[in-house]
C-alpha cells in the first residue's frame, strides 16, 4: 500500500519538488503545505503508513484446524516452551463515513487490564483462544506427606478416572541392623502418591515407619522391619492402609511396640508382630483395624491392646507367649475375634474391661495360668463356639463385678479351678455349653451374688462339684446333663438353685447337697447311680422336690 501511494504522489509532483511539465508554476512565493487536520482520517492513515515498518521475529508455525465441532491446537515438541502466536488480521472493515475506510481498532497492549485474546476462524459461540498451547501434564515431584500428590502421572491410584496404581518397588537390599534408620521403606512411602502399592523385596530393614496416607505394602519373601527404640516399628494414622507378608519386630524394651494404629482404617494380612516389652499391636482412638491370618507374640504387655473407641477384628490369627494378656480390650473398644488361637499366656487369654465389647467365636484359648476369658465390663460380651482348655490353676470363663456375658456352644476342658464362674453380681447366660474336668474345683460356680442361668448345658468328668453356688450365688438350669465324679449339685451359705428336666448320674458320693440356709427347687430331675445318697439336706436348708 505504501508503494502504491508513493506512486500516486509522484504523479502529482516529481521527485525534485518542481511542478509537473503539464502544469504552470504557481505565482508568487510558494505556499506552505497546510497541516493535516486532526480529524482527517485519511491523512492520519497515510502518515502511519509512511512510517517504517517494525521488525518482526519469525515465529514457528502453529497449525490450527477448525471443524464444525472442535478446535485442535497442535503443540510444539514437548519440553520446548512455545512462542506467542501472533493474531491473525481481522477481515477488512466495512465502508465508513463518506465512503472512507474506517480506521482499524488497535488491540490493547499485552498485559493491560482490558486485553482479551483475539479469536480465530468464523464467528461462533465460544471461539477458542489463540495463544501458547498447554504442554502435557503438569510437572511431577514427590508429594508432601498428608497432601494429595500434585501432577500425578497416568497409572497412579488416587487420581481421577480410577486408574490402577503402579507397583513401586523398594530397592532390593538387605539393610544391616544398626542404631540408625536406613529409611528405605519410609522414603518410598513418602514419595508414593496416595493409594500406591509398594512391593518390598526380601531382606532386613532396620527402620521405624510412619504412614499418614492410603498405601499398600507387600512383602516378597521374608521381609523383616526391625525397630530400634525411638518409637513403634510401624505407626499409622493413614486411612485405608494395608500391609501383607511383613514381619514387624521391636527389640527395644521401653519406647514402643511393633505396630501402633493411632487412627484410620488399617488391614494386616499374613503378618507377624513381636515386641520385647510393649504391646505388639496397639489400637487407639477411633481406628478400625483388621488382623487377618497373622501372628502376634506378646511380652510383658498384652500382645493386642485395643482402647479408645476403636474397632478391631481378629480373624484366623495366632496369639501367644504373653506375660499378661493375649488380647486386652478396654475403654469403649469393640473387639471381634474369629477362628483364632490364643495360647501360652501366663495370666489371662482375653480380658475385657471398663466399657469394652467382645464378640468371640470359634476361637481356642489354651494353656493359660489364670483365666481363659475374663470379663469386667459394662459392655456386651458374646462367646460362641469357643474352646477353652488347659489351665492348671485357672478358670475357663470368669465374669465379675456386675458384668454380663452370653456364652453358647462352648467347650471348657481341664480348667482345674472352675469351668464357668460368675462372681460379685455378674450374670452369665449359658446355653448348650459343655464343661469337662475341673479336677480341683467346680464345673459351673456362682459366688457372692453371681448368677448363672443354664440351658441344655452338660458336665462330664472329674470335679469336687459339677454345679455349685454359695454366698448368695444363684444357679438355674433346664435340660442339664451331668455325669460326674463329684457331687452333682452343691448349694450352701444362702445360695439358691432351681433345676428342671435334668439328670445327674454316677456321682460317687451324693447327687445333691443343700446346707447353710440354701434353697433348692427341683422339678423332674433324675438322680441315678449315686455311690452313697441321692440327696443330702442339712439343717437350715429349704428343699422342694417335684416329680424327681
Secondary structure, DSSP 8 states (H G I E B T S, - for coil): -HHHHHHHHHHHS-TTS---TTS---SSS--------TT-HHHHHHHHHHS------------EEE-SS-EEE---STTS--------------B-GGG-B--------TT-TT----B-SS--TT--B-S----SS-------TTS--TT--TT-TTSTT-----EEE---------SS---HHHHHHHHS-TTEEEEE-SEEE---EEE-S-EEEEE-SSEEEEE-SSS-SEEE--SSEEEES-EEEE--SSS--SEEE-SSEEEEES-EEEESSS-SEEE-TT-EEEEES-EEE--SS-SEEE-TT-EEEEES-EEEEESSEEEEE-TT-EEEEES-EEEEESSEEEEEEET-EEEEES-EEEEESSEEEEEEESS-EEEES-EEEEESS-EEEEEETT-EEEEES-EEEEESSEEEEEETT-EEEEES-EEEEEEEEEEEEEETT-EEEEES-EEEEEEEEEEEEESS-EEEEES-EEEESSEEEEE-SS-EEEEEEEEEE--SSEEEEE-TT-EEEEEEEEEE--SSEEEEE-TT-EEEEE--
